Amino acid sequence: MDGSAFETSHTPAPSAGVMAFDLNIAIATFRRRLRLFAAVALAVFVAVLLYTLQEKPRYTAVAQVMLDVRTEQVTDMNAVLSGLPADSSVVDTEVEILRSRSLAARVVKQLKLDQDPYFNPNLATAHGASSWLPWVKKAVAPTAVVDPVELQRQQEALVDRVLAGLRVRRAGLTYLISVEYTHPKATEAARLANAFADLYLTEQLEAKFDATKKANEWLDTRVVELRDQLQQAEADVQQYKIANNLLSAEGATLTEQEISGLNQQLASARAGQAETDARLKIARDQLARGSNGEDVGESLNSPVVQALRKQRSEQSAKVADLDGRYGPLHPELLKAKRELADIDTQIQSEIRRIISNLEAQAQVARQRTGSMAGSVASSKGTLAGNNRAGIRLGELERKAESVRTLYESLLARFKQTTTNQGIEQPDARVVSEAKIPTKPSYPKPSMNLLFGLVLAIGAGAAAIVLAEILMAGLFTEDEVERRLQVPYLGAVPLLSSSMENPKSARKIKPTDYLLAKPLSSFAESFRKLRAAILFSKVGETVKVVVITSSLPGEGKTTTTFSLARTLATAGSNVVVVDCDLRQSAINAFLPHVPTVGLLEVLNGVCTLDQALFTDASGAQVLPLAKSAYTPRDVLGSPAMLKLLQELRQRFDVVLLDTAPLLAIADTRILAPHADAVVMLARWKKTPIKAITSALSLLQGRGIFVAGVALTQMDLNAQSRYGYGDSNYYYKSYRKYYAE
């Protein structure tokens, strides 16, 4: 035996998650669960049918509301609350508004639905009590203090009942919204549908009216406040101008106007000074060059000099005339010359006076220019101060201007909203009022029955799926290999299912039936199991076989003894060793109770030959004495190992009938010393979790698990829905067996 932790002779099957869907398996599963499917489907269909029969007729009225993308412009001014944009999200939002609890509460209030017993169960209960209990009417109930929380709960419940009959939906991608209401009374259905549509429009109008009213109130208050702020801001500007000498006229301050005039005068004074200085300089330059002043520009323009020059000209002519007539020493000539010289002296004196006057004018011009420059400098200083003060003035003016702008805009908006008040229009309109329905919309028997049929089939299918998920046992070879990941060795059928007359199975034991009917399907199942076990270990001989199970009651002992008889009738030298020290069952197949057995052989009380019992088939049996009991672990003792060696040498096959793995630890002690371990599981009964737990106990001990065999299989049932198993075709090859 090799040292692998947990060996099988089979490559594990693919996991369930990667297996392809097999229609035949699905059909087989359906056939297996047909009764469950039929029961669940019938129950669901009957429930739907009963519900349909007892359901009261209900009527549905439909009103249609359209969101109007066109807006009437009575005035050319914007409304306070703008119209709804025509996009899909807005339409969906309006659908939700129609479904809102606030709108439903308004419908309740307007139609007084709290007094309708259909919507107010408390009212119906009170009426019912008064009708059944007449004496209640005579008693005057005291006024009860209603708890606000309880009152709110009742109101919310009333709104919930009203909304339960409402259905609001959008007609495709249009702007039409259908408001449907379902009620046992046709007139009430129409009334409620129209109420929801009308109140929806009313709510839109009220929203716009309230928005306009609040805007007007706010604008009125704000305009008054801004008017006061504007007056104060303008007063602050004027007071600051007065305090800082920033008074202005024609857009400029007085200082700026003064500086402008002074600058003009200064420029004129400087021009006059330059002119005077130039005339003076020219006159001085002429005199410096030796001129007698007659060619000085100022003298040329002087009327005195011009008069003197005229006199001199006349006198000079007179002198020339006298000089020509009398000679140079003539008294008249000398007198004329003296007069001429006097005229020249006067001319020179006048020229000097003119030059002096030019100097005086230049001095005056320079003083005037200096004075004007001083005035300009002083005014500029004042202007600089004014400019510094103008920074604060600019701030005050900007503040006043901003207040003025805001005041004017709000005043204009206030006039607009005042004009718009009272001409608000809703953003939707009712295009079709709900009419009183003439036919009930619910129930729809054909639709309900069709729905019930579909629901019944679905529920039945779900029940099958759930049953398969919760299924504890194994049915077929495919399930064994897929869910346990171990080889499938075969199946041991129920004797009654393999016989033509099942009742006759009660009169004979399965082990005796093997000898009586060696060509039966029951006997053939053990021959298949024998072949699967002996050839499970490729290339090696299997002699010592441990046969066990996870739980008691799985047919382990019957299978072991039947397998021994099958081997013996085939000519094999086989021995069965009863290793179930707690619940020995091999003795039931023996003609008499043995007095010695396995424990006595291990203790040396008797020999192996003395303890062996020969069966009618030729198989040898090493039983347990009836009174045998030991607290010691004898199965793992050297004596037991020595006995196994001896059995290997004397027999072709050694079958060890052991205790269940989950109950007793003895099997785990024997399993490492065997060539193969065969796990038995009861068909459809043994939980898969129990089998996997038992197999996990054999891991890590160098144990070879040949596989799992199913016991107590019902061949008739397996042939109906055991697709994937060889017994699925049992009816096809049953004629080959002799019962």
C-alpha positions in Angstrom: 0.0 0.0 0.0 1.4 3.4 -1.0 1.6 6.4 1.3 -0.8 8.7 -0.3 -3.0 10.7 2.0 -6.4 9.8 0.5 -6.4 7.7 -2.7 -9.0 6.8 -5.2 -8.9 4.9 -8.4 -10.7 7.6 -10.3 -10.0 11.1 -11.5 -12.4 13.5 -9.8 -15.3 14.6 -11.8 -15.6 18.2 -12.7 -17.3 20.4 -10.2 -21.0 21.1 -10.4 -20.4 24.7 -11.2 -18.8 23.9 -14.6 -21.1 21.1 -15.7 -23.1 21.7 -18.8 -26.8 21.7 -18.7 -28.3 18.3 -19.6 -31.9 18.3 -20.7 -32.2 14.6 -19.9 -31.1 15.1 -16.4 -33.6 18.0 -16.0 -36.4 15.7 -17.3 -35.4 13.0 -15.0 -35.3 15.4 -12.1 -38.8 16.7 -13.0 -40.1 13.1 -13.2 -38.6 12.4 -9.8 -40.3 15.5 -8.3 -43.5 15.2 -10.3 -45.7 14.8 -7.3 -44.1 17.7 -5.5 -44.5 19.8 -8.6 -48.1 18.8 -9.1 -49.0 19.5 -5.4 -47.4 22.9 -5.3 -48.7 24.0 -8.7 -52.2 22.8 -7.9 -52.2 24.6 -4.5 -51.0 27.9 -6.1 -53.5 27.7 -9.0 -56.4 26.9 -6.6 -55.3 29.9 -4.4 -55.3 32.2 -7.5 -58.7 30.8 -8.6 -60.3 31.3 -5.2 -58.9 34.8 -5.0 -60.4 35.6 -8.4 -63.8 34.3 -7.4 -64.0 36.2 -4.2 -62.5 39.5 -5.5 -65.0 42.3 -5.7 -65.4 44.2 -9.0 -63.5 47.5 -9.2 -63.7 50.3 -11.7 -60.9 52.4 -13.1 -61.4 56.0 -14.3 -58.8 57.8 -16.3 -58.1 61.6 -16.5 -55.4 62.9 -18.8 -53.2 65.9 -17.9 -50.8 67.5 -20.4 -47.8 69.6 -19.5 -48.2 72.7 -21.8 -44.9 73.7 -23.3 -46.6 76.8 -24.8 -46.9 79.8 -22.5 -49.4 82.6 -23.0 -47.7 86.0 -22.8 -50.3 88.5 -21.6 -47.5 90.8 -20.7 -43.9 91.0 -21.9 -42.4 90.6 -18.5 -41.0 87.5 -16.8 -43.0 85.7 -14.1 -41.7 85.3 -10.6 -42.0 81.5 -10.9 -40.8 80.4 -14.3 -42.7 77.7 -16.4 -41.6 74.1 -16.5 -38.9 73.2 -19.0 -40.0 70.6 -21.5 -37.6 67.8 -20.8 -38.1 64.2 -19.8 -36.9 64.5 -16.3 -39.3 67.3 -15.5 -42.3 65.2 -16.8 -41.2 62.3 -14.6 -40.9 64.7 -11.7 -44.5 65.9 -12.3 -45.6 62.3 -12.3 -44.1 61.9 -8.9 -45.8 65.1 -7.7 -49.2 63.6 -8.8 -48.3 60.6 -6.6 -47.2 62.6 -3.7 -48.7 62.3 -0.2 -49.3 66.1 0.0 -51.5 66.0 -3.0 -53.4 63.0 -1.7 -53.9 64.7 1.6 -55.5 67.7 -0.2 -57.8 65.3 -2.0 -58.7 63.7 1.3 -59.5 67.1 2.8 -61.4 68.5 -0.2 -63.6 65.3 -0.8 -63.9 64.7 3.0 -62.7 61.1 2.5 -62.1 60.8 6.3 -65.9 60.4 6.5 -65.9 57.6 3.9 -65.9 54.1 5.6 -64.1 52.7 2.5 -61.0 54.8 3.3 -61.5 55.2 7.1 -61.7 51.7 8.7 -62.1 53.3 12.1 -65.3 54.9 10.9 -66.6 51.6 9.5 -65.8 49.8 12.8 -67.7 52.4 14.7 -70.7 52.1 12.5 -70.5 48.4 12.7 -70.4 48.5 16.5 -73.4 50.7 16.6 -75.4 48.5 14.3 -74.6 45.3 16.3 -74.7 47.0 19.7 -77.9 49.2 19.7 -77.4 50.2 23.3 -74.2 52.1 22.4 -76.3 54.7 20.7 -78.0 55.5 23.9 -74.8 56.2 25.7 -73.1 59.6 25.1 -69.4 59.0 24.7 -67.2 61.5 26.5 -65.0 63.7 24.4 -61.7 61.8 24.2 -58.4 63.6 24.0 -56.8 62.5 20.8 -53.1 61.8 21.0 -51.4 63.8 18.3 -49.2 60.9 17.4 -52.2 58.6 17.0 -54.1 61.2 15.1 -51.1 61.6 12.7 -50.9 57.8 12.3 -54.6 57.6 11.4 -54.2 60.4 8.9 -51.1 58.8 7.3 -53.0 55.5 7.1 -55.9 57.3 5.4 -53.5 58.8 2.9 -52.0 55.4 2.2 -55.4 53.9 1.4 -56.2 56.8 -0.9 -52.9 56.3 -2.7 -53.4 52.6 -3.0 -56.0 53.1 -5.7 -54.1 55.7 -7.6 -51.9 55.0 -10.6 -50.1 57.8 -12.4 -48.1 57.0 -15.6 -46.6 58.9 -18.5 -47.8 58.0 -21.9 -44.6 57.0 -23.6 -42.3 59.9 -24.2 -45.1 62.4 -24.6 -46.1 65.2 -22.3 -49.4 63.4 -21.5 -49.8 62.0 -18.0 -52.6 59.6 -17.2 -54.2 59.8 -13.8 -56.0 56.5 -13.1 -58.0 55.7 -10.0 -59.6 52.4 -9.1 -62.5 52.1 -6.8 -65.4 49.6 -6.2 -67.8 52.4 -7.2 -67.6 53.8 -10.7 -68.7 57.3 -9.7 -66.1 57.5 -7.0 -63.4 56.4 -9.3 -64.2 59.2 -11.7 -64.6 61.7 -8.9 -61.2 60.8 -7.4 -59.4 60.8 -10.7 -60.7 64.3 -11.6 -60.0 65.5 -8.1 -56.3 64.5 -8.4 -56.0 66.2 -11.8 -57.8 69.4 -10.7 -55.9 69.8 -7.5 -52.7 69.2 -9.3 -53.4 72.3 -11.5 -54.7 74.2 -8.5 -51.5 73.4 -6.6 -49.4 74.8 -9.6 -51.5 78.0 -9.6 -51.2 78.4 -5.8 -47.5 77.8 -6.0 -47.1 80.6 -8.6 -49.5 82.9 -6.7 -47.7 82.3 -3.4 -44.3 82.9 -5.1 -45.6 86.2 -6.6 -47.2 87.3 -3.4 -44.0 86.6 -1.4 -41.9 88.3 -4.0 -44.1 91.4 -3.9 -44.0 91.6 -0.1 -40.2 91.2 -0.1 -39.7 93.6 -3.0 -42.0 96.2 -1.3 -40.0 96.0 1.9 -36.7 96.0 0.2 -37.6 99.0 -2.1 -38.5 101.1 1.0 -35.3 100.1 2.7 -33.2 100.9 -0.4 -35.0 104.3 -0.8 -34.0 105.3 2.7 -30.4 103.9 2.1 -30.2 105.9 -1.1 -31.3 109.1 0.5 -28.8 108.7 3.3 -26.0 107.8 0.9 -26.7 110.9 -1.2 -26.9 113.1 1.9 -23.5 111.7 3.0 -22.0 112.6 -0.4 -23.2 116.2 -0.2 -22.2 116.7 3.4 -18.8 115.3 2.6 -18.4 117.7 -0.4 -19.3 120.7 1.7 -17.0 119.7 4.6 -14.1 119.2 2.2 -14.8 122.1 -0.2 -15.6 119.7 -3.0 -18.5 121.7 -4.4 -18.7 121.6 -8.2 -20.4 123.2 -11.1 -20.8 122.0 -14.6 -19.0 118.7 -13.6 -15.8 120.3 -12.1 -15.1 121.5 -8.6 -14.6 125.2 -7.8 -10.9 124.6 -7.1 -10.5 122.9 -10.5 -12.3 125.8 -12.2 -10.1 128.3 -10.2 -6.9 126.5 -11.2 -8.1 126.4 -14.8 -8.6 130.3 -14.8 -5.3 130.9 -13.0 -3.5 128.7 -15.4 -4.9 130.7 -18.3 -3.9 134.0 -16.6 -0.4 132.6 -15.7 0.1 131.6 -19.3 -1.0 135.1 -20.5 1.2 136.8 -17.9 4.2 134.7 -18.9 3.6 135.5 -22.6 3.4 139.3 -21.7 6.5 139.0 -19.6 8.4 137.3 -22.4 7.2 140.0 -24.9 8.3 142.8 -22.5 11.6 141.2 -21.8 12.2 140.7 -25.5 11.5 144.4 -26.3 13.7 145.5 -23.4 16.5 143.2 -24.5 16.3 144.4 -28.1 16.4 148.0 -27.1 19.4 147.5 -24.8 21.2 145.5 -27.5 20.6 148.4 -30.0 21.9 151.0 -27.6 24.8 148.8 -26.8 25.8 148.8 -30.5 25.9 152.6 -30.5 22.4 153.4 -31.7 21.0 156.8 -30.6 17.7 155.1 -29.9 15.9 156.3 -32.9 15.7 152.8 -34.3 14.4 151.3 -31.1 11.1 149.7 -31.9 9.3 151.3 -29.0 10.5 154.8 -30.0 9.3 154.3 -33.5 5.8 153.7 -32.2 5.9 156.6 -29.7 3.8 159.5 -30.9 6.0 161.9 -28.8 9.1 160.7 -30.6 7.3 160.9 -33.9 6.2 164.5 -33.2 9.7 165.4 -32.1 11.2 163.8 -35.1 8.8 165.8 -37.3 9.9 169.0 -35.5 13.5 168.0 -35.9 13.0 167.4 -39.6 11.4 170.7 -40.0 14.1 172.3 -37.9 16.9 170.5 -39.7 15.4 171.8 -43.0 15.4 175.3 -41.5 19.0 175.0 -40.4 20.1 173.8 -43.8 18.2 176.7 -45.4 19.8 179.3 -43.0 23.2 177.8 -43.5 22.8 178.1 -47.2 21.7 181.7 -47.0 23.6 183.2 -44.1 26.6 181.2 -43.3 27.6 179.2 -40.3 28.0 182.1 -37.9 24.7 183.8 -38.5 22.7 184.3 -35.4 19.6 182.8 -36.9 21.5 179.8 -37.9 23.1 179.4 -34.5 19.7 179.8 -33.0 18.2 177.3 -35.4 21.0 174.9 -34.5 20.4 175.4 -30.8 16.7 174.6 -31.3 17.7 171.5 -33.4 20.0 170.3 -30.6 17.3 170.9 -28.1 14.9 168.8 -30.2 17.6 166.1 -30.3 17.9 166.3 -26.5 14.2 165.9 -26.1 14.2 162.9 -28.4 17.0 161.3 -26.5 15.2 162.1 -23.2 12.0 160.6 -24.6 13.9 157.5 -25.8 15.4 157.1 -22.3 12.0 157.5 -20.8 10.7 154.8 -23.2 13.5 152.4 -22.2 12.9 153.1 -18.6 9.2 152.4 -19.2 10.1 149.1 -20.8 12.2 148.2 -17.8 9.2 149.1 -15.5 6.8 147.1 -17.7 9.2 144.1 -17.6 9.5 144.3 -13.8 5.7 144.5 -13.5 5.3 141.6 -15.8 7.8 139.5 -13.8 6.0 140.3 -10.6 2.6 139.6 -12.1 3.9 136.2 -13.4 5.4 135.4 -10.0 2.1 136.2 -8.3 0.1 134.2 -10.7 2.5 131.2 -10.3 2.1 131.5 -6.5 -1.6 131.5 -6.8 -1.5 128.5 -9.1 0.8 126.6 -6.7 -1.5 127.5 -3.8 -4.6 126.3 -5.8 -2.7 123.1 -6.7 -2.1 122.4 -3.1 -5.7 122.9 -2.4 -6.6 120.6 -5.3 -4.2 117.9 -4.0 -6.0 118.0 -0.7 -9.3 117.9 -2.6 -8.1 114.9 -4.5 -7.1 113.1 -1.4 -10.5 113.9 0.0 -12.0 112.8 -3.4 -11.0 109.2 -2.6 -13.4 109.0 0.2 -15.9 111.0 -1.9 -15.5 108.5 -4.7 -16.2 105.6 -2.3 -19.3 107.5 -1.0 -20.5 108.2 -4.6 -20.0 104.5 -5.6 -21.9 103.4 -2.6 -24.7 105.8 -3.4 -24.6 104.7 -7.1 -24.8 101.0 -6.2 -27.7 101.6 -3.9 -29.3 103.7 -6.6 -28.8 100.9 -9.2 -30.2 98.2 -6.9 -33.1 100.5 -5.9 -34.0 101.2 -9.5 -33.8 97.6 -10.6 -35.9 96.3 -7.6 -38.4 99.1 -8.1 -38.8 98.1 -11.8 -39.1 94.4 -10.8 -41.6 95.3 -8.1 -43.7 97.1 -10.7 -43.5 94.0 -13.0 -44.5 91.5 -10.4 -47.4 93.8 -9.3 -48.5 93.9 -12.8 -48.3 90.1 -13.2 -50.1 89.3 -10.0 -53.5 87.7 -10.7 -52.7 86.5 -14.2 -50.7 83.4 -13.2 -51.2 80.3 -15.4 -50.6 76.6 -14.6 -48.0 74.7 -16.5 -50.4 72.0 -17.4 -54.0 71.5 -18.4 -56.6 68.8 -18.3 -57.1 67.5 -21.8 -59.5 64.7 -20.9 -61.6 64.5 -17.7 -62.3 61.1 -16.2 -65.6 59.6 -17.3 -67.7 57.2 -15.2 -66.5 53.7 -16.3 -69.2 51.3 -17.5 -67.3 48.1 -17.1 -65.2 46.8 -14.2 -61.5 46.8 -14.8 -60.8 44.2 -12.0 -60.9 41.3 -11.7 -59.9 40.0 -15.1 -60.7 36.3 -14.9 -58.8 35.3 -18.0 -55.7 37.3 -17.0 -55.9 36.0 -13.5 -56.2 32.4 -14.5 -53.3 32.8 -17.0 -51.2 34.5 -14.3 -52.2 31.8 -11.9 -51.2 29.1 -14.4 -47.8 30.8 -14.9 -47.4 31.3 -11.2 -48.3 27.7 -10.5 -45.8 26.4 -13.0 -43.1 28.8 -11.6 -43.9 27.8 -8.0 -43.8 24.1 -8.9 -40.4 24.6 -10.7 -39.1 26.6 -7.7 -40.2 23.9 -5.4 -38.3 21.3 -7.5 -35.2 23.5 -7.4 -35.5 24.0 -3.7 -36.1 20.4 -3.1 -33.0 19.5 -5.2 -30.9 22.1 -3.3 -32.1 20.7 0.1 -31.9 17.1 -1.1 -30.0 15.1 1.5 -29.4 11.8 -0.3 -27.8 10.5 -3.5 -29.7 9.0 -6.5 -27.4 8.3 -9.4 -23.9 7.4 -10.4 -23.4 11.0 -11.7 -24.4 12.5 -8.4 -22.0 10.3 -6.4 -19.0 11.2 -8.6 -19.9 14.8 -8.9 -20.8 15.6 -5.4 -18.5 13.3 -3.5 -15.5 13.2 -5.9 -15.1 9.5 -5.5 -15.7 6.5 -7.9 -19.1 4.9 -8.1 -18.9 1.2 -7.4 -22.5 0.2 -8.1 -25.9 -0.2 -6.5 -27.6 -2.8 -4.3 -31.3 -2.8 -5.0 -34.2 -3.5 -2.7 -35.1 -7.1 -3.1 -38.8 -6.2 -3.5 -38.0 -3.8 -6.4 -36.1 -6.5 -8.4 -38.9 -9.1 -8.1 -42.0 -9.4 -10.3 -44.1 -10.1 -7.1 -42.8 -7.6 -4.5 -44.9 -9.2 -1.8 -43.0 -12.4 -2.0 -39.8 -10.5 -0.9 -41.1 -10.5 2.7 -40.9 -14.4 2.8 -37.2 -14.7 1.9 -34.0 -13.0 3.1 -31.9 -11.2 0.5 -28.9 -13.4 1.3 -30.9 -16.5 0.7 -32.4 -15.1 -2.5 -28.9 -14.9 -3.9 -28.5 -18.7 -3.6 -32.0 -19.4 -4.7 -31.9 -17.0 -7.8 -28.3 -16.7 -8.9 -29.4 -15.4 -12.3 -31.6 -12.6 -10.9 -31.0 -8.9 -11.2 -30.4 -8.8 -7.5 -27.6 -11.4 -7.7 -26.2 -9.5 -10.7 -25.9 -6.3 -8.8 -23.5 -8.0 -6.3 -21.5 -9.5 -9.1 -21.1 -6.0 -10.5 -20.1 -4.7 -7.1 -17.6 -7.6 -6.7 -15.9 -6.7 -10.0 -15.8 -3.0 -9.2 -14.1 -3.7 -5.8 -11.6 -6.3 -7.0 -10.5 -4.2 -10.0 -10.6 -0.8 -8.3 -6.9 -0.8 -7.7 -5.3 -1.0 -11.2 -2.3 -3.3 -11.3 -2.6 -4.5 -7.7 -4.6 -7.3 -6.1 -7.3 -6.4 -3.7 -7.6 -9.0 -0.9 -8.5 -7.3 2.3 -11.6 -5.1 1.9 -13.1 -2.9 4.7 -16.8 -2.4 4.2 -18.3 0.5 6.2 -20.8 3.3 6.1 -21.2 6.7 7.7 -24.3 5.9 9.7 -26.0 2.8 11.1 -29.0 1.2 9.2 -27.5 1.5 5.7 -27.5 -2.3 4.9 -23.8 -2.7 5.5 -23.9 -6.2 7.1 -26.4 -7.5 4.6 -24.4 -6.2 1.7 -21.1 -7.7 3.2 -22.6 -11.1 3.7 -24.3 -11.1 0.3 -21.0 -10.0 -1.4 -19.3 -12.9 0.4 -21.8 -15.4 -0.9 -21.4 -14.0 -4.4 -17.7 -14.4 -4.2 -18.0 -17.9 -2.8 -20.4 -19.1 -5.5 -17.9 -17.7 -8.1 -15.2 -20.0 -6.7 -13.3 -17.5 -4.5 -12.0 -18.5 -1.1 -13.6 -15.7 0.9 -13.9 -15.0 4.6 -16.2 -12.5 6.3 -14.8 -11.0 9.6 -17.3 -9.3 11.9 -15.4 -6.3 13.2 -18.4 -4.4 14.6 -17.8 -4.9 18.3 -20.8 -2.8 19.4 -23.6 -3.9 17.1 -22.8 -7.3 15.7 -25.2 -8.4 12.9 -23.5 -11.2 11.1 -24.9 -13.8 13.6 -28.4 -13.2 12.2 -27.3 -15.0 9.0 -25.9 -18.0 10.9 -27.9 -21.1 11.8 -26.9 -20.9 15.4 -25.3 -18.5 17.8 -21.5 -19.0 17.9 -19.7 -19.5 21.2 -16.3 -18.4 20.0 -15.3 -15.8 17.5 -12.9 -13.0 16.7 -12.1 -11.9 20.2 -11.4 -15.4 21.3 -9.0 -15.9 18.4 -7.2 -12.6 19.3 -7.1 -13.6 23.0 -5.7 -17.1 22.2 -8.7 -18.9 23.7 -9.3 -20.8 20.4 -7.7 -21.2 17.1 -8.8 -19.6 13.8 -10.2 -22.8 12.5 -12.2 -23.4 15.6 -13.9 -19.9 15.3 -14.6 -20.1 11.6 -18.1 -20.9 10.4 -18.7 -22.3 6.9 -21.7 -20.8 5.1 -23.9 -22.8 2.7 -22.3 -20.9 -0.2 -18.9 -22.0 0.9 -17.9 -18.7 2.4 -16.1 -18.6 5.7 -17.4 -16.4 8.5 -15.4 -15.3 11.6 -18.2 -14.0 13.8 -18.3 -12.4 17.3 -19.5 -14.5 20.2 -22.8 -13.2 21.7 -21.2 -12.4 25.0 -18.1 -11.0 23.6 -17.1 -7.6 25.0 -13.8 -5.9 25.6 -12.9 -2.4 26.6 -9.5 -2.7 25.0 -8.6 -1.6 21.5 -8.1 -5.1 20.1 -8.5 -4.2 16.4 -5.3 -2.2 16.4 -3.4 -4.8 18.4 -0.5 -6.9 17.1 -2.7 -9.9 17.4 -5.2 -8.4 15.0 -2.4 -7.5 12.5 -1.1 -11.0 12.8 -4.6 -12.4 12.2 -5.0 -10.2 9.0 -1.7 -11.6 7.7 -2.8 -15.1 8.3 -6.2 -14.4 6.6 -4.3 -12.9 3.6 -2.4 -16.1 3.2 -5.3 -18.5 3.5 -8.1 -16.6 1.6 -8.5 -15.0 -1.7 -10.7 -12.2 -0.4 -11.1 -11.0 3.2 -14.2 -8.9 3.9 -14.2 -6.8 7.1 -17.7 -5.8 8.3 -16.9 -2.7 10.4 -18.8 -0.2 12.5 -20.1 3.1 11.0 -17.3 5.7 10.7 -19.1 8.6 12.4 -20.1 6.5 15.3 -17.1 4.3 16.2 -13.3 4.8 15.7 -12.6 1.1 15.1 -13.0 1.4 11.3 -10.4 4.1 11.1 -8.0 1.8 13.0 -8.5 -1.1 10.6 -8.7 0.9 7.3 -4.9 1.6 7.0 -4.3 -2.2 7.1 -6.8 -3.0 4.3 -6.2 -2.9 0.5 -9.4 -1.0 -0.1 -12.3 0.7 1.7 -15.8 0.5 0.4 -18.2 3.2 1.6 -21.9 2.2 1.5 -24.7 4.9 1.4 -28.4 4.3 1.5 -30.1 5.4 -1.7 -31.9 8.7 -1.3 -31.6 8.6 2.5 -28.1 9.0 3.7 -27.2 12.8 3.9 -24.4 13.9 1.7 -22.9 15.8 4.5 -22.7 12.6 6.6 -20.9 10.8 3.7 -18.4 13.6 3.2 -17.7 13.8 6.9 -17.0 10.1 7.0 -14.7 10.3 4.0 -12.8 13.2 5.6 -12.0 10.9 8.6 -10.1 8.6 6.2 -7.9 11.4 4.8 -4.3 11.7 5.7 -3.9 8.0 6.8 -2.7 6.4 3.6 -6.1 4.8 3.0 -7.3 3.7 -0.4 -11.0 4.4 -0.9 -12.3 2.2 -3.7 -15.5 4.2 -3.9 -19.1 4.5 -2.8 -21.9 2.0 -3.4 -25.6 2.8 -3.0 -27.8 0.4 -1.1 -31.5 -0.3 -0.9 -32.1 1.2 -4.3 -35.7 1.1 -5.7 -35.1 -0.1 -9.2 -38.6 0.8 -10.4 -38.2 4.4 -9.2 -34.7 4.6 -10.5 -35.8 3.4 -14.0 -38.3 6.3 -14.0 -36.1 9.2 -13.1 -32.6 8.0 -12.5 -31.1 9.4 -15.7 -27.3 9.0 -15.7 -27.4 5.7 -13.9 -27.2 2.2 -15.4 -30.4 1.2 -13.6 -32.3 3.9 -15.6 -32.5 1.4 -18.4 -33.5 -1.4 -16.1 -36.8 -2.1 -17.8 -34.9 -2.5 -21.1 -32.6 -5.3 -20.0 -34.8 -6.8 -17.2 -35.7 -9.8 -19.5 -32.1 -11.0 -19.2 -32.6 -11.9 -15.6 -34.4 -14.9 -14.2 -36.5 -14.0 -11.2 
